[in-house]
Amino acid sequence: MEKVRVVNTIESVLLNEQNLLDTACGGMISSSERINGVSASLEDSQKLVRYQDKDEKIYYGVIEGDTIFQLESGFAEIAQGVFNYDGVEVLLNDVKILIPVEPTKVVNFGWTFAGHAKETGGTANLKEPFLFLKPQSALIADQETICLPPIDLTNKVELEGEVALVIGKSGKNIKEEDALDYVLGYTVFNDVTARDLTKSDPQFTRGKGFDTFGPIGPWIVTGIDPTNLKIVTTLNGKVVQDGNTAQMSLRIPFLISWISKVMTLEPGDVLALGSPSGSCPMKSGDVVSVEVEHIGKLTNYVK
Ligand code: MG
């Protein structure tokens, strides 16, 4: 039964029946039969990874245990719930994990947790979101290195462990009640921040926008409830942040709706939802991990 797992509930039922038949007859469903999974919804939880194989080809795949079931489908198809498997299985350990999406924009919400707003001199319990953008050039994958800028530019680079959502379909002026329908899934984010620059500059662009200041991944998880996810950040193995999205002062559907009144959200766009308290400086040689319940652990090295 473990072999059968497709996104569409109806197809899942059909394939399960087929699997029972096959198993009864001594047969197995091969992964090459994981094809043409056309989903009406992404309610079942799936772990979607983007990676580079040994031949340096880039794919998406669905993770089960230590195995990736490789997809022919690209992001646009996946976002529409179309999962075409190509029959190849690879081990997670044998590939290089890449950033899970290539967004047109990374929208970051600040001070959505009162504790973090207070510790950084921000405003707690805002009625409207405080936001900024990170460039795509800031994004790095799991296991990659956060490069500290030269000391004459900043000497206070801090971690911020966050949950980020990935948009699945284009939307403008999205109603709050429809907002979660626009979400493909959730991933882990580290909103790396040059704290001295976010304090000195009139805008956050420089303090948030250095190359490598946006670790994201390792994968996207669909079909989970984002409103009660534990976020734990460790620095060199020591817990420095221990929060939960349940502590957010603004609701996620409100954030999506609100930003969509300003800019069209496109498939693959990332909305980082803000950091709990415990943000602290990092130095060269450090290892930072952000772990979010039901999603996974994002680990990066600091140099
Ligand atoms: Mg942040």
Boltz pocket constraint, residues with backbone or C-beta under 6 A from the ligand:
constraints:
  - pocket:
      binder: B
      contacts: [[A, 108], [A, 109], [A, 110], [A, 160], [A, 162], [A, 191], [A, 274], [A, 275]]
      max_distance: 6.0
